[in-house]
Amino acid sequence: MLAFDHNLVRLAGRLRVTGSVPRELRGRPMLIAANHIGNFDPFVLMAACRSIGLAPRFMLAGGLLDTPVLGPALKASGHLRVDRGSASAVQQFTTAVEELRSTRAPIIVYPEGQISRDPGLWPERGKTGLARLALGSGVPVVPISQWGAHEAVYWGTKTVSGLGDVVPLARSGLTSPLRRPTFRVHFGEPVELDEFDAGTPGHAVRAHAKIMRTITEGLVPLRRDEPDVPRFHDPTRPTDAVSPWRP
């Protein structure tokens, strides 16, 4: 799957990866926190990880794991399920903490929980789930900042109810090889979270803020020529949120 993904990303555009993961963290439990900018960015993240010798797993919404064809493939690859707001969410959180303490594969989590709806595509406020996982398991957090994947495939719609909802996605995706956008991915230094404790009220919120600010700091140089709004206009992406992390 990683090899297929690598070729797909090469077809869709140009991948530029900077930074890396320290040698001492490889082969150990690790969380990777990334900003979420488009439907294509999971493919870009996997290709970027492969380029530095990592085979990541994602923490995914349960709906993806229930889809035909793709769902079984994702389950077989060891990706973790999370059903936000469900009765099983607490048990899934406990399972994820146990997985983190034993797995040798890095796990990628989107702290925002959705593609950014900020007009400038800066990271949204997000939720504390990633921070709570990190503090509860004691594993390091490596931030990823990315830019450019939003140009490959449109945002589209939140739910697909007919062919008309798929057309914008297909049209943008099929023209991406002609447009050749540049996908920039930067692996930052691990976020220092030793000052926070899982059992202290408010520490998860503060740890989350530190992670999000670190991701944003890494994003600034990747989009230095687009500091306000993306140059690429996606008419389907909502812009009704405000990023609290925007520099």
C-alpha positions as CSV (number, residue, x, y, z in Angstrom):
1,M,0.0,0.0,0.0
2,L,2.9,2.4,0.8
3,A,4.5,1.7,-2.6
4,F,1.2,2.3,-4.4
5,D,0.7,5.5,-2.4
6,H,4.2,6.7,-3.3
7,N,3.5,6.3,-7.0
8,L,0.2,8.0,-6.7
9,V,1.7,11.0,-5.0
10,R,4.5,11.2,-7.6
11,L,1.8,11.1,-10.3
12,A,-0.3,13.9,-8.7
13,G,2.6,16.3,-8.0
14,R,6.0,16.9,-6.5
15,L,6.9,15.8,-3.0
16,R,9.4,17.9,-1.0
17,V,10.3,16.6,2.5
18,T,12.4,18.4,5.1
19,G,13.4,17.5,8.6
20,S,13.3,13.9,9.9
21,V,12.6,11.8,13.0
22,P,15.5,11.4,15.4
23,R,17.2,8.0,15.3
24,E,16.6,7.3,18.9
25,L,12.8,7.5,18.4
26,R,12.7,5.0,15.6
27,G,11.3,1.6,16.4
28,R,9.6,3.0,19.5
29,P,6.0,4.0,20.2
30,M,5.5,7.5,18.7
31,L,2.7,9.9,17.9
32,I,2.8,12.1,14.8
33,A,0.6,15.2,14.8
34,A,-0.2,16.8,11.5
35,N,-2.3,19.7,10.2
36,H,-5.2,18.7,8.0
37,I,-5.5,20.7,4.7
38,G,-7.3,18.5,2.2
39,N,-8.6,15.1,1.2
40,F,-5.3,14.2,-0.5
41,D,-3.0,15.0,2.4
42,P,-3.1,11.5,4.1
43,F,-1.6,10.1,0.9
44,V,1.1,12.8,1.0
45,L,1.8,12.1,4.6
46,M,2.3,8.4,4.0
47,A,4.6,9.1,1.1
48,A,6.6,11.6,3.2
49,C,6.9,9.0,6.0
50,R,8.0,6.3,3.5
51,S,10.7,8.7,2.2
52,I,12.4,8.8,5.6
53,G,11.9,5.1,6.3
54,L,8.7,5.1,8.4
55,A,5.6,3.0,7.9
56,P,2.9,4.9,9.7
57,R,-0.6,3.9,11.0
58,F,-3.5,6.4,11.1
59,M,-6.1,6.9,13.8
60,L,-9.2,7.0,11.6
61,A,-12.8,7.8,11.8
62,G,-14.8,4.6,12.1
63,G,-16.8,5.3,8.9
64,L,-13.7,4.8,6.8
65,L,-13.0,1.4,8.2
66,D,-16.6,0.3,7.5
67,T,-16.4,1.2,3.7
68,P,-16.3,-1.7,1.1
69,V,-12.8,-2.6,-0.2
70,L,-11.0,0.3,1.4
71,G,-12.2,-0.6,4.9
72,P,-10.8,-4.2,5.0
73,A,-7.5,-3.0,3.6
74,L,-7.2,-0.3,6.3
75,K,-8.0,-2.8,9.0
76,A,-5.5,-5.3,7.7
77,S,-2.8,-2.5,7.8
78,G,-3.4,-2.0,11.5
79,H,-5.0,1.5,11.4
80,L,-6.8,2.4,14.6
81,R,-10.5,3.2,14.9
82,V,-12.1,6.1,16.7
83,D,-15.8,6.8,16.8
84,R,-16.2,10.3,18.2
85,G,-19.2,10.8,20.4
86,S,-20.1,7.1,20.5
87,A,-20.6,4.9,23.6
88,S,-17.4,3.0,22.7
89,A,-15.2,6.0,22.4
90,V,-13.8,5.7,26.0
91,Q,-12.9,2.0,25.4
92,Q,-11.3,2.9,22.1
93,F,-9.2,5.6,23.8
94,T,-8.1,3.0,26.4
95,T,-7.2,0.6,23.6
96,A,-5.3,3.3,21.7
97,V,-3.2,4.1,24.8
98,E,-2.4,0.4,25.2
99,E,-1.5,0.2,21.5
100,L,0.8,3.2,21.8
101,R,2.7,1.6,24.6
102,S,3.6,-1.5,22.6
103,T,3.5,-0.7,18.9
104,R,6.7,0.0,16.9
105,A,4.9,1.8,14.1
106,P,4.3,5.6,14.4
107,I,0.7,6.6,14.6
108,I,-0.5,9.7,12.8
109,V,-3.3,11.8,14.3
110,Y,-5.0,15.0,13.1
111,P,-5.5,17.1,16.2
112,E,-8.0,19.3,14.3
113,G,-10.2,16.3,13.6
114,Q,-11.2,17.7,10.2
115,I,-9.9,19.7,7.3
116,S,-9.4,23.3,8.2
117,R,-12.2,25.6,7.4
118,D,-10.2,28.7,8.2
119,P,-10.1,31.1,5.2
120,G,-6.3,31.1,5.3
121,L,-6.2,27.3,5.8
122,W,-4.3,27.8,9.1
123,P,-4.9,25.0,11.7
124,E,-8.2,25.0,13.5
125,R,-8.5,25.0,17.2
126,G,-8.8,21.2,17.3
127,K,-9.4,18.9,20.2
128,T,-7.3,17.6,23.1
129,G,-7.5,13.9,22.2
130,L,-4.0,13.7,20.8
131,A,-2.5,15.5,23.9
132,R,-4.4,13.2,26.2
133,L,-3.1,10.2,24.3
134,A,0.4,11.5,24.6
135,L,0.2,12.3,28.3
136,G,-1.6,9.0,29.1
137,S,0.8,6.8,27.2
138,G,4.0,8.8,27.8
139,V,5.1,8.5,24.1
140,P,6.8,11.4,22.2
141,V,4.9,13.6,19.8
142,V,6.6,14.5,16.5
143,P,4.9,17.5,14.7
144,I,4.4,17.5,10.9
145,S,3.6,20.7,9.0
146,Q,2.4,20.3,5.5
147,W,1.3,22.6,2.6
148,G,0.3,22.0,-1.0
149,A,-1.8,18.8,-0.8
150,H,-5.0,21.0,-0.8
151,E,-4.3,21.7,-4.4
152,A,-4.5,18.1,-5.6
153,V,-8.2,17.3,-4.7
154,Y,-11.1,19.7,-3.8
155,W,-12.7,19.6,-0.4
156,G,-16.0,18.6,-2.0
157,T,-18.8,17.8,0.4
158,K,-19.0,16.4,3.9
159,T,-21.1,13.5,2.8
160,V,-21.5,12.0,-0.7
161,S,-25.2,11.5,-1.6
162,G,-24.9,11.3,-5.4
163,L,-22.7,11.5,-8.5
164,G,-22.8,15.3,-8.4
165,D,-20.9,15.3,-5.2
166,V,-18.1,13.2,-6.7
167,V,-17.6,15.2,-9.9
168,P,-15.6,18.1,-8.3
169,L,-13.3,15.7,-6.5
170,A,-12.7,13.6,-9.7
171,R,-12.2,16.7,-11.9
172,S,-9.7,18.2,-9.6
173,G,-7.9,14.9,-8.9
174,L,-7.6,14.0,-12.6
175,T,-6.1,17.5,-13.5
176,S,-3.6,17.4,-10.6
177,P,-1.0,15.5,-12.8
178,L,-1.2,18.4,-15.3
179,R,-1.0,21.1,-12.7
180,R,1.8,19.4,-10.8
181,P,1.4,21.1,-7.4
182,T,4.3,20.9,-4.9
183,F,3.6,19.0,-1.7
184,R,5.8,20.3,1.1
185,V,6.1,18.3,4.3
186,H,8.3,19.2,7.3
187,F,9.1,16.9,10.2
188,G,9.7,19.1,13.3
189,E,11.6,18.4,16.5
190,P,9.6,16.4,19.1
191,V,7.3,18.6,21.2
192,E,8.6,18.8,24.8
193,L,5.6,17.8,27.1
194,D,7.5,16.8,30.3
195,E,6.0,19.9,32.1
196,F,2.5,18.4,31.7
197,D,0.8,15.6,33.6
198,A,-2.1,13.4,32.5
199,G,-3.8,13.7,35.9
200,T,-3.6,17.5,36.4
201,P,-6.7,19.4,35.2
202,G,-6.0,21.8,32.4
203,H,-2.7,20.2,31.4
204,A,-4.1,18.4,28.4
205,V,-5.5,21.7,27.1
206,R,-2.1,23.4,27.5
207,A,-0.2,20.5,25.9
208,H,-2.6,20.6,23.0
209,A,-2.0,24.3,22.5
210,K,1.8,23.7,22.6
211,I,1.5,21.0,19.9
212,M,-0.7,23.2,17.7
213,R,1.6,26.2,18.0
214,T,4.5,24.0,17.0
215,I,2.7,22.7,13.9
216,T,1.8,26.3,13.0
217,E,5.4,27.5,13.4
218,G,6.6,24.8,11.1
219,L,3.9,25.7,8.5
220,V,5.0,29.4,8.3
221,P,8.1,28.8,6.1
222,L,6.3,26.3,3.9
223,R,3.9,28.9,2.8
224,R,6.0,32.0,3.1
225,D,4.6,33.4,-0.2
226,E,1.0,32.7,0.8
227,P,0.8,34.2,4.3
228,D,-2.9,35.3,4.2
229,V,-5.0,33.0,1.9
230,P,-4.0,30.0,-0.3
231,R,-3.2,31.0,-3.9
232,F,-5.1,27.9,-5.0
233,H,-8.9,28.6,-4.8
234,D,-11.1,25.7,-3.9
235,P,-14.7,26.8,-4.4
236,T,-16.1,23.8,-2.5
237,R,-14.2,24.4,0.8
238,P,-16.1,26.1,3.6
239,T,-14.4,29.1,5.2
240,D,-16.6,29.6,8.3
241,A,-14.0,28.9,11.0
242,V,-11.2,31.1,12.5
243,S,-7.8,29.7,13.5
244,P,-6.6,30.7,16.9
245,W,-3.1,29.7,16.0
246,R,-2.6,31.9,13.0
247,P,0.6,33.9,13.4
